[in-house]
Amino acid sequence: MTVALMWEARAVEGRGSELLAWARAQELPVRPLRRETLRAPQDRVLVITWWDADYDAELPELSEPGGELVSRAVHRWRFESLDG
């Protein structure tokens, strides 16, 4: 089974570049099958990681950035891939 973990944060206004750099610099203790980093308006950053694991498996996730960098708590979602 493939599980996708989604991590999304919104930077304090004007600090989107810093949040993006912070997210890209974060290393996980185990390498996922795939990792993709995206950005959106309003200084939002999204990181999606794909894992070969059961839906409820313990998987490493990105941490919370420092409070001075984000305007709210990080949002996290977990999905099960239905393709292939």
The 8 nearest C-alpha neighbors of each residue, nearest first, counted from 0:
[[1, 52, 51, 53, 2, 80, 79, 54],
 [0, 2, 51, 80, 50, 52, 79, 49],
 [1, 3, 79, 50, 49, 78, 80, 54],
 [4, 2, 49, 78, 48, 77, 79, 50],
 [5, 3, 77, 48, 47, 76, 49, 78],
 [4, 6, 47, 76, 75, 46, 77, 3],
 [5, 7, 75, 46, 45, 74, 47, 4],
 [8, 6, 45, 74, 44, 73, 75, 46],
 [9, 7, 73, 44, 43, 74, 10, 45],
 [10, 8, 43, 69, 42, 70, 44, 71],
 [11, 9, 69, 15, 42, 70, 68, 14],
 [10, 12, 70, 69, 14, 68, 13, 9],
 [13, 11, 14, 10, 42, 15, 41, 70],
 [12, 14, 15, 11, 42, 10, 16, 41],
 [15, 13, 17, 16, 11, 12, 10, 18],
 [14, 16, 42, 18, 10, 17, 13, 19],
 [17, 15, 19, 18, 14, 20, 42, 13],
 [16, 18, 20, 14, 19, 15, 21, 68],
 [17, 19, 21, 15, 20, 16, 22, 10],
 [18, 20, 16, 22, 17, 21, 15, 44],
 [21, 19, 17, 23, 18, 22, 16, 24],
 [20, 22, 18, 24, 19, 23, 17, 25],
 [23, 21, 19, 25, 24, 20, 18, 46],
 [24, 22, 20, 21, 25, 19, 36, 26],
 [23, 25, 21, 22, 20, 26, 19, 27],
 [26, 24, 22, 23, 21, 27, 61, 62],
 [27, 25, 24, 28, 23, 61, 29, 30],
 [26, 28, 29, 59, 30, 25, 60, 61],
 [29, 27, 26, 30, 59, 60, 31, 58],
 [30, 28, 27, 31, 59, 26, 58, 32],
 [29, 31, 27, 32, 28, 33, 26, 34],
 [32, 30, 33, 50, 49, 48, 29, 34],
 [33, 31, 49, 50, 30, 51, 34, 48],
 [34, 32, 49, 31, 48, 35, 50, 30],
 [33, 35, 48, 47, 49, 31, 36, 32],
 [34, 36, 47, 46, 48, 37, 33, 45],
 [35, 37, 46, 45, 47, 34, 38, 44],
 [38, 36, 45, 44, 46, 35, 39, 47],
 [37, 39, 44, 43, 45, 36, 40, 42],
 [38, 40, 43, 42, 44, 41, 37, 45],
 [39, 41, 42, 43, 38, 44, 15, 9],
 [40, 42, 43, 39, 9, 12, 10, 15],
 [43, 41, 15, 10, 40, 9, 39, 12],
 [44, 42, 9, 39, 41, 38, 8, 10],
 [45, 43, 38, 8, 7, 37, 19, 9],
 [44, 46, 7, 37, 6, 36, 38, 47],
 [47, 45, 36, 6, 35, 5, 37, 7],
 [48, 46, 5, 35, 4, 34, 6, 3],
 [47, 49, 34, 4, 3, 33, 31, 35],
 [50, 48, 3, 33, 32, 2, 31, 34],
 [51, 49, 2, 31, 32, 1, 52, 3],
 [50, 52, 1, 0, 2, 32, 49, 53],
 [53, 51, 50, 0, 1, 56, 2, 54],
 [52, 54, 56, 55, 0, 2, 51, 1],
 [53, 55, 56, 2, 79, 52, 78, 0],
 [54, 56, 53, 57, 52, 58, 2, 77],
 [57, 55, 53, 54, 58, 52, 2, 50],
 [56, 58, 55, 59, 52, 53, 54, 60],
 [59, 57, 56, 60, 50, 52, 29, 55],
 [60, 58, 27, 57, 61, 28, 29, 31],
 [59, 61, 62, 58, 27, 4, 6, 48],
 [62, 60, 63, 25, 59, 27, 6, 22],
 [61, 63, 60, 64, 25, 73, 6, 59],
 [62, 64, 73, 65, 61, 72, 66, 8],
 [65, 63, 62, 66, 68, 69, 21, 18],
 [64, 66, 67, 68, 63, 69, 62, 18],
 [67, 65, 68, 69, 64, 70, 63, 71],
 [66, 68, 65, 69, 11, 70, 64, 10],
 [67, 69, 66, 65, 10, 11, 64, 18],
 [70, 68, 10, 11, 66, 9, 71, 67],
 [69, 71, 11, 10, 9, 68, 72, 66],
 [72, 70, 69, 73, 9, 8, 10, 66],
 [71, 73, 74, 8, 70, 69, 63, 9],
 [72, 74, 8, 7, 63, 71, 75, 6],
 [75, 73, 7, 6, 8, 72, 76, 5],
 [76, 74, 6, 5, 7, 73, 77, 4],
 [77, 75, 5, 4, 78, 6, 74, 3],
 [76, 78, 4, 3, 5, 2, 75, 79],
 [79, 77, 3, 2, 80, 4, 76, 54],
 [78, 80, 2, 1, 3, 54, 81, 77],
 [79, 81, 1, 82, 2, 78, 3, 0],
 [80, 82, 79, 83, 1, 0, 78, 2],
 [83, 81, 80, 1, 79, 0, 2, 78],
 [82, 81, 80, 1, 0, 79, 2, 51]]
